[in-house]
Amino acid sequence: MNEEREFDAAGWERVPVRKLIHYSFGYLLVFFMGGFFNAWVFYYYEVEVGLPVALLGLAFVIFAIWNMINDPLLGYLTDRPFKWSMKYGFRAPWMIIGAIPYIICWWLIFAIPGSLVESSDPWPIFWYFIIVTCAFDTFYSLFSTHINAGFTTYFRTDADRRRSSAINTTVPMILQLFMGFTVPLIYIYGDRNSMILAQSVVVLLLILVVLLFIPGIRETEEIKEAFLKGHKEKVRVSYVKTMKAAFKRKNFVWNTLVFMIITLSGVLAAASGPYFMKDVLGLPLYPYAIYTATAGMAAYLLFIPFWTNVVKKHGAAKTMKLSFIMWTGTASCYLWISTIEQLIILSFIGGFVAGAFYIPLGPVQADVYDECTIAEGIHQEAAYEGIRTFFYRIALIFQAIIFVSVHLATGYNPDPTATQTPLAVWGVRIHAALIPAILNFLCFIIMQFKYDLYGEKQKALKPRLRELGL
């Protein structure tokens, strides 16, 4: 039985809920893999693999520099019509091409050969890390660039973007919660093979997720025609000119800067998690990491309707701005908490605050891209997404620099059985709490005084796109 077609006031057709749900499965690959990389890879290579922290920091910087080149270039090269585009789609093929190799490379990051780990020479590990992570990110970029760009072009109405943003975080985060249990249940401090086993289970589950994702990425003829229209009427400009044009858009610039800063804050907090549990609280992952993850996820899911209504009533950008103030206070609390009970409560509060950021994230990003599309007369969302991801990688460089600097300055002991000195414990608190709190407040300042896609200016975007046939 066919669903009744619905249209909004500007004439855009509403997207069926089942498509929103299928599309949301793809975000598990973005959230889980990106989040897990940030949370575990630095710790894993420093503590379990035993790569000296200075070399590890250098490897992260090289990895991030590769990504800074790779991401915007991939976005530019694939953000155009090909011979097969009208048949298979402009975004969907790139998502499929990126997904499976990306998952395989993920497993290889953790399944480092034992002969390299047992060797007294750290340089083979160093080069293994660089090669595998750069391959991983090449396919990750191909996938994530087009799933994020697709959000803007697949879902045109404000209502669909709110619904999709809620579903794109709800479905993946529920799945992420259960998949995240894999590591605390299997991984044991000091046992590298237990982490490899945990990631093997994760990879099998992710392949199933890709199969569920595919029905959500079919592009309608209207989507294809809108994408093709600008490319027919506009001469394709060079990569450099595309970047220059993007940086003439004030809201794109400030939104990208906010994204870079909040990414650094999130990466620092996530990467500090294993250190905080082991070295500050002195607790094993199982069962305590499951308690904290469940508390955070429960709060997030419980308040999705609340934050969705706040976004509908007050706008996505204002809601996101509020989240930065709340996250400033939440992050600061990690400076003093010292018990698992306090951590569970703080995790619940953090889950509540997360909704104020993740629910409006997609709509805010889409508004910025819509403004660029109107100004340029052509859809280039993948190129814009590549540029934005370029700055995400700068955040990874700063994360590596901060961790290396703090661990060397405070004398952090990478032995998984070691008891850290009080100074080293404070070092963990600094990169887990103090720096993220400062960064979150800086994001609020930028959104308050520089970003201006609010109210009537934001509402005028959709009718203008419809008028231009884009």
TALIN-V87327 format. One record per helix or strand. SS is the DSSP state (~ for helix, > for strand). FROM is the first residue (numbers start at 0). LEN is the number of residues. Records with the same first field share a line. If there is no record, write none. Layout:
SS: FROM-LEN ; FROM-LEN
//
This chain:
>: 6-1 ; 12-1 ; 187-1 ; 190-1
~: 16-8 ; 25-23 ; 52-26 ; 84-4 ; 91-19 ; 113-5 ; 122-32 ; 157-29 ; 191-26 ; 220-13 ; 238-8 ; 249-31 ; 287-15 ; 303-11 ; 315-20 ; 339-37 ; 380-30 ; 421-28 ; 454-14
//
